[in-house]
Amino acid sequence: MLNNKIAALFTTFVLLGTGTNALAANLLVNGSFEQSTCGAGCILDTPAKANAITGWTTFLSGAEYFNMPNAIGGSVAADGVMIVDLANYVYGNGGGIQQNFATTVGAKYRVTFSAGNSRFASRSGDGIIQMKVAGQTATFNTPTAKGVAVEWATLTYDFTATTSQTTVAFSNEQNPNTNFAFIDNVIVERL
């Protein structure tokens, strides 16, 4: 009887070990922005803070980085507690983040990320996230928020790598006093 249970358990491990992994490994570092030198949050608007979010670099006027539940009551991050707002309110010329990662030329990949918005602080509840990857540009609308609590949507984009190093960049160039452009839980996986 015990030998039959051990054999069944062994067979289960073998079958599980030979199947494909339903969740491929994220090729990005710190896709949920939980690791940073900023602590609970900061404005990433100077060259000295350009690399404050582990694995990521800011561009344009930087980005806002903060603990979502602490900043907007009744709201949660898409994953963990930290998020990035691409609509940096300190400057009006837009903000962005980017990361380089290894790819295989000709291989197909998928970018998945969470986009969010809120009507907190008299914002419109709408926003735009621009993404550039492998020489391609895509524009996504955040979900339209109906109230103060942040609403999230999961968005995807497929691309084919053209070089051995690829950069994924997210940005927003809307009026930051009117719009939010929250981003979280960024994943790049090979298909």
C-alpha angles and dihedrals in degrees: 000000000000091000090053091053092048090048091050091048091048090049090051092052091048092049092047091046093054096048123091118263109256090210112049118208117272109245091204128084116235097356091173094050094233094136119070145132088234098079110207093358149310146180108266095207105126134067089246090062097040092105099034093116106070111250095007135092124202125224139181104025093338124242143269117258121193151143103268100206091049095046102044113028116229092021131111134197117249088244127007116342107285125085140171125235108204091195096081107199094202092072130025099216099084137263139234150174131211143181135193120220138174118265138172115241110250095015120125122238138181127219114205122182142157118243120195144180143181141187089230115138092015094297119157095245091235130097145161129230118198117202129192122190133155092355093308128113126207131177123210131188117225115231112276108252117223095194145357096292110092116252118208133200128187113231131187138197128184124210142167117235115242097181138030091251119046129187123212113198131184123194146162128203100181126117102284091207089061104032141042123204106190120185131184144150098037113187131179116188134171114246 
